[in-house]
Amino acid sequence: MKLNLKERFGCLGWGQRRKLAKLGLRRQPILKTVEGFATADALFDAPSAPGVAQSARCRTGNGDSPTRWLIYPSSIEEAPMPKTIESDDFGGFAPYLIRPHAPAYVYRIPEAFYLGKHGAVLDQNRQVFLDLLDASADHFQPAEMVKNRAFLCEGDALVLSASANHFHWLVKMLPRLHLLERAGFSLDAFETMLINRPLKAHEEAYQLSLLSHKAMRVVRRNDFWMCRNLYTCSIPHNVPRWAIESLRELFARHLVPHAGQPKALYLTRGISGKRCVENESEVRACLEKRGFVTMDFSQRSFLEQIQLMANADVIVAPHGAALANLVFAREGTRLLEIFANADNQKCYWMIARHNRVIYHYCMAESLPTGGDRNKLDMRVSVSKLERAVDALMADPGI
């Protein structure tokens, strides 16, 4: 079943506008500008206890209050420097050896807006809650808000996914299901579940995880929703352990061994258009001599991706979203991640640590392919790659 979902509510007409008054939604369904920025956490003036509902001190116009449930308190995680053949910390890992994890909450925000672009949650005063956003304030331009389409949810709505990027969707969005479960909520209780436009693999994953499709509504970038009660969750930005464990549990029944699947994978960037390997043919020839099989995960179903990762003994890959599937790697799997520069995020190293994957990295030569250093193409020294693979395979993992 594909998610070719028809929206239950069309653009708001006069009849639906009249419904707003009955529901206590006093604002007109027009979102022309973002008025400013706030945080959902700032609504609450006292710490909360795990699992206990806490009402906000700031009340809305109809007397209803936002509510939050603390699921996980804040914590600090420490890690040793990852292994490499490099002579120094060329990968830029030092700032990430001590990582803070913010508290994880479930929120109910009454009379809220949800904006498709960037998956923003706004209060009735059109302020964006930055702590519920997987982007920075710099991404918002008021002029872009003028022609958005309006939709209305009269019951309880849930923000399920606000990103189509595979890493962000898998590691930052889906773990929110775990937070809802810990707070005592059933997905069947929500009239509407909002998902930003999914990739084909994500449509399949929703089916594999047995999520109901009846309540799902695809939100396009120029759509905004007015919700009587909008439920949303904290975003686990620094890859906490609970997020990885919850994903493994969600798809556990599909992580079964399959005879004939390759044990050594090279994950190519394919036609992604960024962080591409200029001398890909040389890299593939080098690795294929060692028994590696080249895979382009963008051409594979979600089930194939997670099963290939779960069955692999060793993986070599340039930094990229395919490595989000390390969530499903077995303990003792070996990974060599190739960076073009030290600005690349360290998220896959973090996932590897939680799954006890033997992690090494190797620096490639970055190429001048644009101003965003996180997206630079690269050239991989084959001799250096061979030494890095040898060091990875010789690592006892102790």
VODRENVEX-646421 format. One record per residue (C-alpha): residue number from 1; chain; x, y, z. Coordinates in steps of 0.5 Angstrom, whole numbers. Example, Ala and Ser with C-alpha at 12.3 -4.5 7.8 and 13.67 -1.06 7.14 Angstrom:
REM VODRENVEX-646421
+-----+-----+-------+-------+-------+
: seq : mol :     X :     Y :     Z :
+-----+-----+-------+-------+-------+
:   1 :   A :    25 :    -9 :    16 :
:   2 :   A :    27 :    -2 :    14 :
+-----+-----+-------+-------+-------+
***
This chain:
REM VODRENVEX-646421
+-----+-----+-------+-------+-------+
: seq : mol :     X :     Y :     Z :
+-----+-----+-------+-------+-------+
:   1 :   A :     0 :     0 :     0 :
:   2 :   A :     3 :     7 :    -2 :
:   3 :   A :     2 :    13 :     1 :
:   4 :   A :    -1 :    17 :    -4 :
:   5 :   A :    -5 :    20 :     1 :
:   6 :   A :   -11 :    25 :     0 :
:   7 :   A :   -12 :    30 :     5 :
:   8 :   A :   -18 :    30 :     9 :
:   9 :   A :   -19 :    37 :     9 :
:  10 :   A :   -18 :    42 :     3 :
:  11 :   A :   -16 :    49 :     4 :
:  12 :   A :   -20 :    53 :     9 :
:  13 :   A :   -27 :    56 :     6 :
:  14 :   A :   -32 :    60 :    10 :
:  15 :   A :   -35 :    54 :    13 :
:  16 :   A :   -29 :    51 :    16 :
:  17 :   A :   -27 :    58 :    18 :
:  18 :   A :   -33 :    58 :    22 :
:  19 :   A :   -31 :    52 :    26 :
:  20 :   A :   -25 :    55 :    28 :
:  21 :   A :   -30 :    60 :    33 :
:  22 :   A :   -33 :    53 :    36 :
:  23 :   A :   -27 :    50 :    37 :
:  24 :   A :   -24 :    56 :    41 :
:  25 :   A :   -19 :    57 :    35 :
:  26 :   A :   -19 :    65 :    35 :
:  27 :   A :   -14 :    66 :    29 :
:  28 :   A :   -15 :    67 :    22 :
:  29 :   A :   -12 :    61 :    18 :
:  30 :   A :    -7 :    66 :    15 :
:  31 :   A :     0 :    65 :    16 :
:  32 :   A :     4 :    70 :    13 :
:  33 :   A :    10 :    71 :    17 :
:  34 :   A :    14 :    68 :    22 :
:  35 :   A :    13 :    73 :    28 :
:  36 :   A :    19 :    71 :    32 :
:  37 :   A :    22 :    65 :    36 :
:  38 :   A :    21 :    61 :    42 :
:  39 :   A :    22 :    55 :    45 :
:  40 :   A :    17 :    50 :    48 :
:  41 :   A :    21 :    49 :    54 :
:  42 :   A :    21 :    56 :    56 :
:  43 :   A :    13 :    55 :    57 :
:  44 :   A :    15 :    51 :    63 :
:  45 :   A :    17 :    54 :    70 :
:  46 :   A :    19 :    48 :    74 :
:  47 :   A :    23 :    42 :    72 :
:  48 :   A :    18 :    36 :    71 :
:  49 :   A :    19 :    29 :    74 :
:  50 :   A :    19 :    23 :    69 :
:  51 :   A :    13 :    21 :    66 :
:  52 :   A :     9 :    26 :    70 :
:  53 :   A :     5 :    31 :    66 :
:  54 :   A :     6 :    38 :    67 :
:  55 :   A :     2 :    44 :    65 :
:  56 :   A :     5 :    50 :    63 :
:  57 :   A :     5 :    57 :    66 :
:  58 :   A :     3 :    61 :    60 :
:  59 :   A :    -4 :    60 :    58 :
:  60 :   A :    -7 :    60 :    51 :
:  61 :   A :   -13 :    65 :    50 :
:  62 :   A :   -19 :    59 :    51 :
:  63 :   A :   -16 :    57 :    58 :
:  64 :   A :   -12 :    51 :    56 :
:  65 :   A :    -5 :    50 :    57 :
:  66 :   A :     1 :    46 :    54 :
:  67 :   A :     3 :    40 :    57 :
:  68 :   A :     9 :    36 :    57 :
:  69 :   A :    12 :    29 :    59 :
:  70 :   A :    19 :    28 :    61 :
:  71 :   A :    21 :    21 :    58 :
:  72 :   A :    29 :    22 :    59 :
:  73 :   A :    33 :    27 :    63 :
:  74 :   A :    39 :    30 :    61 :
:  75 :   A :    45 :    26 :    61 :
:  76 :   A :    53 :    27 :    59 :
:  77 :   A :    56 :    21 :    54 :
:  78 :   A :    64 :    20 :    54 :
:  79 :   A :    68 :    17 :    49 :
:  80 :   A :    75 :    15 :    47 :
:  81 :   A :    78 :    18 :    40 :
:  82 :   A :    76 :    13 :    34 :
:  83 :   A :    82 :     9 :    31 :
:  84 :   A :    85 :    11 :    25 :
:  85 :   A :    92 :    11 :    21 :
:  86 :   A :    92 :    18 :    21 :
:  87 :   A :    98 :    21 :    25 :
:  88 :   A :    93 :    26 :    29 :
:  89 :   A :    86 :    28 :    30 :
:  90 :   A :    85 :    30 :    22 :
:  91 :   A :    78 :    28 :    23 :
:  92 :   A :    76 :    33 :    28 :
:  93 :   A :    73 :    28 :    33 :
:  94 :   A :    76 :    32 :    39 :
:  95 :   A :    70 :    37 :    40 :
:  96 :   A :    65 :    31 :    40 :
:  97 :   A :    69 :    26 :    46 :
:  98 :   A :    64 :    29 :    51 :
:  99 :   A :    57 :    30 :    48 :
: 100 :   A :    51 :    33 :    52 :
: 101 :   A :    44 :    30 :    51 :
: 102 :   A :    38 :    34 :    52 :
: 103 :   A :    32 :    32 :    56 :
: 104 :   A :    27 :    28 :    52 :
: 105 :   A :    20 :    31 :    52 :
: 106 :   A :    13 :    29 :    49 :
: 107 :   A :     9 :    36 :    48 :
: 108 :   A :     2 :    38 :    47 :
: 109 :   A :     1 :    45 :    44 :
: 110 :   A :    -6 :    47 :    44 :
: 111 :   A :    -8 :    52 :    38 :
: 112 :   A :    -2 :    50 :    34 :
: 113 :   A :     1 :    51 :    27 :
: 114 :   A :     5 :    46 :    23 :
: 115 :   A :     9 :    49 :    17 :
: 116 :   A :    11 :    44 :    12 :
: 117 :   A :    17 :    47 :    10 :
: 118 :   A :    23 :    45 :    15 :
: 119 :   A :    17 :    42 :    20 :
: 120 :   A :    16 :    48 :    24 :
: 121 :   A :    11 :    48 :    30 :
: 122 :   A :     9 :    55 :    32 :
: 123 :   A :     4 :    57 :    37 :
: 124 :   A :    -2 :    62 :    36 :
: 125 :   A :     3 :    68 :    36 :
: 126 :   A :     6 :    65 :    30 :
: 127 :   A :    13 :    64 :    34 :
: 128 :   A :    17 :    58 :    32 :
: 129 :   A :    19 :    53 :    37 :
: 130 :   A :    27 :    52 :    36 :
: 131 :   A :    27 :    46 :    41 :
: 132 :   A :    22 :    42 :    36 :
: 133 :   A :    26 :    44 :    30 :
: 134 :   A :    31 :    40 :    26 :
: 135 :   A :    34 :    46 :    23 :
: 136 :   A :    36 :    53 :    25 :
: 137 :   A :    33 :    60 :    25 :
: 138 :   A :    37 :    62 :    19 :
: 139 :   A :    33 :    58 :    15 :
: 140 :   A :    26 :    62 :    16 :
: 141 :   A :    25 :    68 :    11 :
: 142 :   A :    18 :    71 :    12 :
: 143 :   A :    17 :    73 :     5 :
: 144 :   A :    17 :    65 :     4 :
: 145 :   A :    11 :    64 :     8 :
: 146 :   A :     6 :    69 :     4 :
: 147 :   A :     2 :    63 :     0 :
: 148 :   A :     2 :    57 :     4 :
: 149 :   A :    -4 :    53 :     4 :
: 150 :   A :    -8 :    52 :    10 :
: 151 :   A :   -11 :    46 :    13 :
: 152 :   A :   -15 :    44 :    19 :
: 153 :   A :   -15 :    38 :    24 :
: 154 :   A :   -21 :    39 :    29 :
: 155 :   A :   -18 :    33 :    34 :
: 156 :   A :   -11 :    31 :    36 :
: 157 :   A :    -6 :    31 :    31 :
: 158 :   A :     1 :    28 :    32 :
: 159 :   A :     8 :    31 :    28 :
: 160 :   A :    11 :    24 :    26 :
: 161 :   A :    16 :    26 :    21 :
: 162 :   A :    19 :    33 :    19 :
: 163 :   A :    25 :    31 :    14 :
: 164 :   A :    26 :    27 :     8 :
: 165 :   A :    33 :    26 :     9 :
: 166 :   A :    34 :    19 :    11 :
: 167 :   A :    39 :    20 :    17 :
: 168 :   A :    35 :    25 :    20 :
: 169 :   A :    28 :    21 :    18 :
: 170 :   A :    31 :    15 :    21 :
: 171 :   A :    35 :    17 :    27 :
: 172 :   A :    32 :    23 :    29 :
: 173 :   A :    24 :    22 :    27 :
: 174 :   A :    22 :    15 :    28 :
: 175 :   A :    25 :    15 :    35 :
: 176 :   A :    19 :    20 :    37 :
: 177 :   A :    15 :    14 :    37 :
: 178 :   A :    19 :    11 :    43 :
: 179 :   A :    18 :    17 :    47 :
: 180 :   A :    10 :    17 :    45 :
: 181 :   A :    10 :    10 :    48 :
: 182 :   A :    14 :    11 :    54 :
: 183 :   A :     9 :    17 :    55 :
: 184 :   A :     3 :    12 :    55 :
: 185 :   A :     0 :    14 :    48 :
: 186 :   A :    -3 :    10 :    43 :
: 187 :   A :    -2 :    12 :    36 :
: 188 :   A :    -9 :    10 :    35 :
: 189 :   A :   -11 :    16 :    39 :
: 190 :   A :    -9 :    21 :    34 :
: 191 :   A :   -14 :    23 :    28 :
: 192 :   A :    -8 :    26 :    24 :
: 193 :   A :    -1 :    24 :    24 :
: 194 :   A :     3 :    29 :    20 :
: 195 :   A :     9 :    27 :    15 :
: 196 :   A :    13 :    31 :    11 :
: 197 :   A :    14 :    28 :     4 :
: 198 :   A :    17 :    21 :     5 :
: 199 :   A :    22 :    18 :     0 :
: 200 :   A :    20 :    11 :    -3 :
: 201 :   A :    24 :     7 :     2 :
: 202 :   A :    20 :    11 :     8 :
: 203 :   A :    14 :     9 :     5 :
: 204 :   A :    16 :     2 :     6 :
: 205 :   A :    18 :     3 :    13 :
: 206 :   A :    12 :     5 :    15 :
: 207 :   A :     9 :    -1 :    13 :
: 208 :   A :    14 :    -6 :    16 :
: 209 :   A :    13 :    -2 :    23 :
: 210 :   A :     6 :    -3 :    22 :
: 211 :   A :     4 :     4 :    23 :
: 212 :   A :    -3 :     6 :    21 :
: 213 :   A :    -4 :     9 :    14 :
: 214 :   A :   -11 :    12 :    15 :
: 215 :   A :    -9 :    17 :    20 :
: 216 :   A :    -3 :    20 :    16 :
: 217 :   A :    -3 :    26 :    12 :
: 218 :   A :     3 :    28 :     7 :
: 219 :   A :     5 :    35 :     9 :
: 220 :   A :     8 :    39 :     3 :
: 221 :   A :    13 :    45 :     4 :
: 222 :   A :     8 :    50 :     2 :
: 223 :   A :     2 :    47 :     7 :
: 224 :   A :     1 :    49 :    14 :
: 225 :   A :    -4 :    46 :    19 :
: 226 :   A :    -8 :    49 :    24 :
: 227 :   A :    -9 :    44 :    30 :
: 228 :   A :   -14 :    44 :    36 :
: 229 :   A :    -8 :    40 :    40 :
: 230 :   A :    -2 :    38 :    37 :
: 231 :   A :     3 :    33 :    40 :
: 232 :   A :    10 :    33 :    38 :
: 233 :   A :    17 :    30 :    41 :
: 234 :   A :    24 :    33 :    43 :
: 235 :   A :    29 :    31 :    37 :
: 236 :   A :    35 :    27 :    39 :
: 237 :   A :    40 :    31 :    36 :
: 238 :   A :    46 :    28 :    39 :
: 239 :   A :    44 :    20 :    37 :
: 240 :   A :    43 :    18 :    44 :
: 241 :   A :    43 :    11 :    46 :
: 242 :   A :    35 :    10 :    47 :
: 243 :   A :    34 :    12 :    40 :
: 244 :   A :    38 :     7 :    37 :
: 245 :   A :    36 :     1 :    41 :
: 246 :   A :    28 :     3 :    40 :
: 247 :   A :    30 :     3 :    32 :
: 248 :   A :    33 :    -4 :    33 :
: 249 :   A :    27 :    -6 :    37 :
: 250 :   A :    22 :    -3 :    32 :
: 251 :   A :    24 :    -7 :    26 :
: 252 :   A :    27 :   -13 :    30 :
: 253 :   A :    23 :   -18 :    27 :
: 254 :   A :    26 :   -16 :    20 :
: 255 :   A :    33 :   -17 :    22 :
: 256 :   A :    34 :   -24 :    20 :
: 257 :   A :    40 :   -27 :    17 :
: 258 :   A :    39 :   -29 :     9 :
: 259 :   A :    44 :   -34 :     6 :
: 260 :   A :    48 :   -31 :     0 :
: 261 :   A :    48 :   -24 :     2 :
: 262 :   A :    55 :   -21 :     1 :
: 263 :   A :    59 :   -20 :     8 :
: 264 :   A :    63 :   -14 :     5 :
: 265 :   A :    60 :    -8 :     3 :
: 266 :   A :    62 :    -2 :    -1 :
: 267 :   A :    57 :     3 :     0 :
: 268 :   A :    57 :     8 :    -6 :
: 269 :   A :    55 :    15 :    -7 :
: 270 :   A :    51 :    13 :   -13 :
: 271 :   A :    48 :    20 :   -17 :
: 272 :   A :    47 :    23 :   -10 :
: 273 :   A :    51 :    30 :   -13 :
: 274 :   A :    55 :    31 :    -7 :
: 275 :   A :    61 :    28 :    -3 :
: 276 :   A :    62 :    24 :    -9 :
: 277 :   A :    68 :    20 :   -10 :
: 278 :   A :    72 :    23 :   -16 :
: 279 :   A :    76 :    16 :   -17 :
: 280 :   A :    70 :    11 :   -16 :
: 281 :   A :    73 :     6 :   -21 :
: 282 :   A :    79 :     6 :   -18 :
: 283 :   A :    76 :     5 :   -11 :
: 284 :   A :    71 :     0 :   -13 :
: 285 :   A :    77 :    -4 :   -16 :
: 286 :   A :    81 :    -4 :   -10 :
: 287 :   A :    76 :    -6 :    -6 :
: 288 :   A :    73 :   -12 :   -10 :
: 289 :   A :    80 :   -15 :   -11 :
: 290 :   A :    79 :   -16 :    -3 :
: 291 :   A :    72 :   -19 :    -4 :
: 292 :   A :    68 :   -13 :    -3 :
: 293 :   A :    61 :   -12 :    -7 :
: 294 :   A :    59 :    -5 :    -9 :
: 295 :   A :    52 :    -3 :    -7 :
: 296 :   A :    48 :     3 :    -8 :
: 297 :   A :    43 :     4 :    -2 :
: 298 :   A :    39 :     9 :    -6 :
: 299 :   A :    37 :     4 :   -11 :
: 300 :   A :    35 :    -1 :    -5 :
: 301 :   A :    28 :    -2 :    -1 :
: 302 :   A :    28 :    -1 :     6 :
: 303 :   A :    28 :    -8 :     8 :
: 304 :   A :    34 :   -10 :     3 :
: 305 :   A :    38 :    -4 :     6 :
: 306 :   A :    37 :    -6 :    14 :
: 307 :   A :    38 :   -13 :    12 :
: 308 :   A :    44 :   -12 :     8 :
: 309 :   A :    47 :    -8 :    14 :
: 310 :   A :    45 :   -13 :    19 :
: 311 :   A :    48 :   -19 :    15 :
: 312 :   A :    55 :   -15 :    14 :
: 313 :   A :    62 :   -17 :    17 :
: 314 :   A :    65 :   -11 :    14 :
: 315 :   A :    63 :    -4 :    11 :
: 316 :   A :    67 :     1 :     7 :
: 317 :   A :    63 :     8 :     6 :
: 318 :   A :    64 :    15 :     4 :
: 319 :   A :    60 :    20 :     9 :
: 320 :   A :    53 :    20 :     7 :
: 321 :   A :    46 :    18 :     9 :
: 322 :   A :    47 :    10 :     7 :
: 323 :   A :    51 :    10 :    14 :
: 324 :   A :    44 :    11 :    18 :
: 325 :   A :    43 :     4 :    17 :
: 326 :   A :    49 :     2 :    22 :
: 327 :   A :    43 :     2 :    27 :
: 328 :   A :    42 :    -5 :    25 :
: 329 :   A :    49 :    -7 :    24 :
: 330 :   A :    51 :   -13 :    29 :
: 331 :   A :    56 :   -12 :    35 :
: 332 :   A :    63 :   -13 :    32 :
: 333 :   A :    62 :   -11 :    25 :
: 334 :   A :    67 :    -7 :    22 :
: 335 :   A :    67 :     0 :    19 :
: 336 :   A :    71 :     5 :    15 :
: 337 :   A :    68 :    11 :    14 :
: 338 :   A :    72 :    16 :     9 :
: 339 :   A :    71 :    23 :    10 :
: 340 :   A :    73 :    29 :     5 :
: 341 :   A :    74 :    34 :    11 :
: 342 :   A :    73 :    35 :    19 :
: 343 :   A :    67 :    39 :    18 :
: 344 :   A :    63 :    32 :    17 :
: 345 :   A :    58 :    30 :    22 :
: 346 :   A :    60 :    25 :    27 :
: 347 :   A :    54 :    22 :    27 :
: 348 :   A :    55 :    15 :    24 :
: 349 :   A :    61 :    14 :    29 :
: 350 :   A :    56 :    15 :    35 :
: 351 :   A :    51 :    10 :    32 :
: 352 :   A :    57 :     5 :    31 :
: 353 :   A :    59 :     6 :    39 :
: 354 :   A :    52 :     4 :    41 :
: 355 :   A :    52 :    -2 :    37 :
: 356 :   A :    59 :    -4 :    39 :
: 357 :   A :    61 :    -3 :    32 :
: 358 :   A :    69 :    -3 :    31 :
: 359 :   A :    70 :     4 :    28 :
: 360 :   A :    76 :     7 :    24 :
: 361 :   A :    76 :    13 :    19 :
: 362 :   A :    80 :    15 :    13 :
: 363 :   A :    81 :    22 :    11 :
: 364 :   A :    81 :    23 :     3 :
: 365 :   A :    83 :    29 :    -1 :
: 366 :   A :    77 :    34 :    -1 :
: 367 :   A :    76 :    37 :    -8 :
: 368 :   A :    73 :    45 :    -9 :
: 369 :   A :    66 :    43 :   -11 :
: 370 :   A :    62 :    49 :    -8 :
: 371 :   A :    62 :    53 :    -1 :
: 372 :   A :    59 :    48 :     3 :
: 373 :   A :    65 :    44 :     6 :
: 374 :   A :    60 :    39 :     9 :
: 375 :   A :    58 :    37 :     1 :
: 376 :   A :    65 :    37 :    -2 :
: 377 :   A :    67 :    32 :    -7 :
: 378 :   A :    73 :    27 :    -5 :
: 379 :   A :    79 :    24 :    -8 :
: 380 :   A :    81 :    17 :    -5 :
: 381 :   A :    88 :    15 :    -5 :
: 382 :   A :    88 :     8 :    -6 :
: 383 :   A :    95 :     6 :    -3 :
: 384 :   A :    92 :    10 :     3 :
: 385 :   A :    85 :     6 :     3 :
: 386 :   A :    89 :    -1 :     3 :
: 387 :   A :    93 :     1 :     9 :
: 388 :   A :    86 :     3 :    12 :
: 389 :   A :    83 :    -3 :    11 :
: 390 :   A :    89 :    -7 :    13 :
: 391 :   A :    89 :    -3 :    20 :
: 392 :   A :    81 :    -4 :    21 :
: 393 :   A :    81 :   -12 :    19 :
: 394 :   A :    87 :   -13 :    24 :
: 395 :   A :    84 :    -9 :    30 :
: 396 :   A :    82 :   -14 :    35 :
: 397 :   A :    76 :   -10 :    37 :
: 398 :   A :    78 :   -10 :    45 :
+-----+-----+-------+-------+-------+
***
